[in-house]
Amino acid sequence: MYRYSEFDTAFLAERNAQFRAQVERRIDGSLTEDEFKPLRLMNGLYLQLHAYMLRVAIPYGTLSSAQMRQLALLAEKWDKGYGHFTTRQNIQYNWPKLNDVPDMLDALAEVGMHAIQTSGNTIRNVTADHFAGAAADEVADPRPYAELLRQWSTDHPEFQFMPRKFKIAITGSENDRAVIKAHDIGLQLVERDGVLGARVIVGGGLGRTPMIGKELSEFVAFDDLLAYLEATVSVWNQIGRRDNKYKARIKITVHEHGIDAIRAKVNERFLQVRPQFKGADMNLLEEIKGHFAPPTFREASVASFESAYTNDPVFRSWVDTNIAPHKNADHAIVTISIKKHGQTPGDATAEQMRVMADLAEEFAYDELRISHEQNVILPHVHKSDLPAIHARLKEHELATANIGLISDIIACPGMDYCALATARSIPVAQEIATRFDDLKLEHDIGHLKIKISGCINACGHHHVGHIGILGLDRAGVENYQITLGGDATETAAVGDRTGPGFAYDEIVPAVERIVETYLEQRDGAEETFLETYRRVGMAPFKAALYPEARANAA
């Protein structure tokens, strides 16, 4: 993984010292809140419903054990003992005191971390496939390219005050685990005639106007990629709407101008900026790649793993659900669920963070990943170590076997924390997970993605959930709309709204009726919820959700 250079360290120290002085001026009254706001947002500090919130960047979701332990320290020393992992592969601290934030940033800098550009109308944290560098199906590890984009975009002089925020995601596989079609720019690594490059998707995004991204270019060689992205962002920065923040994202620009017109403008701008890229970016990329060399995978027998898999049904269930194929056949990718039934999705205590850091250091070549699905990954684990890892996880309530199942829910903080939220999302997620655990149905249900947002900003990605839930305020009462058939993968789709929303005490029974309908309609246990929905359509689900409408029609 990338290690900070002397330049990086000095840059961060100067940046943090500058912000410390700004905080002091805010506390002594020299700066008003309005004057302080743009300064704190540049450093990832929000003012939420009850307190300040610090959002820390985890570029492309990659952490070392030392970094994870430092995140635990921040949670314990300056917060309430936990942190919240987000759909942007970041971590948020919901209760810091303003005067403590500079110390938190200095502590982060000690392990090569920061909170720069986790807010504001700039290029946000670059995210990536959480299996990057380990996945058996990838063309190449996308993280070196993500790191290049991080360095290019950090404090980029042209892109600090854009029409709105801008998000980039990158994957090295045809199987999209980074939701690239729901980003302002999505990149898929591809190889053509022995040359590595990227397919470029533009104009995706969720929020109040959800859109699936469109192909801007089917292939851009890596020699030209940075110049091409510079041209793309530059075009939007110039023609994107600034008169209405709800229409300022690049998805609206693409929609209003059309993809062909945007492509023509980008190509024109690309020819102008390309001469400015004289190869320094490629030299830097080669240097960066050296930081991402794969570990020397140890060789050992897998007999102990096979024995445990055969003889221990609890271990076997966990392996079948939480383990993914690794590019090295004797290794595995372990996803640690931090969504024990009834737990807040994405929350991890300081103790749990340290446990995961210890496991990474002892068994996983000192690497961890954070997924956009709010779980933690050990990307490289020899199969013979899986029984020991599972045993340790069980000791700390981290061995829930539910990855990809109905209780593996994405949820935003909602009205419990967020000043923008109009409804609660955390309690809904907790009650759904608990209900289906009580029913002992989730393994029979199989692969089903529920995503919940507490407002139309869609931080919980509800539009691309197989079952999406959006909490809204209706005359002071929480009301939950349901969408079905969303998809966050390479076959991305925005879900279809079922009809009128449901009250807070009705939403869990409504989800239960949807699942019962799926179990009745599916063509065997191998047919997933999404496959069934695409085959039978909305009608049977709508009939189950709104039986009174059917009765009235009769």
Secondary structure, 3 states (H helix, E strand, C coil): CCCCCHHHHHHHHHHHHHHHHHHHHHHCCCCCHHHHHHHHHCCCEEECCCCEEEEECCHHHEECHHHHHHHHHHHHHHCCCEEEECCCCCEEECCCCHHHHHHHHHHHHCCCCCCCCCCCCCECCCEECCCCCCECCECCCCHHHHHHHHHHHCCCCCCCCCCCCECEEEECECCCCCCHHHCCEEEEEEEECCEEEEEEEECCECCCCCECCEEEEEEEEHHHHHHHHHHHHHHHHHHCCCCCHHHCCHHHHHHHHCHHHHHHHHHHHHHHHHHHCCCHHHHHHHHHHHHHCCCCCCCCCCHHHHHHHHHCHHHHHHHHHHEEEECCCCEEEEEECCCCCCCCCCEEEHHHHHHHHHHHHHHCCCCEEECCCCCEEEEEEEHHHHHHHHHHHHHCCCCCCCCCCCCCCEECCHHHCCCCCCCCCHHHHHHHHHHHHHHCCHHHHCCCCEEEECCCCCCCCHHHCCEEEEEEEECCEEEEEEEECCECCCCCECCEECCCCEEHHHHHHHHHHHHHHHHHHCCCCCCCHHHHHHHHCCHHHHHHHCHHHHHHHC
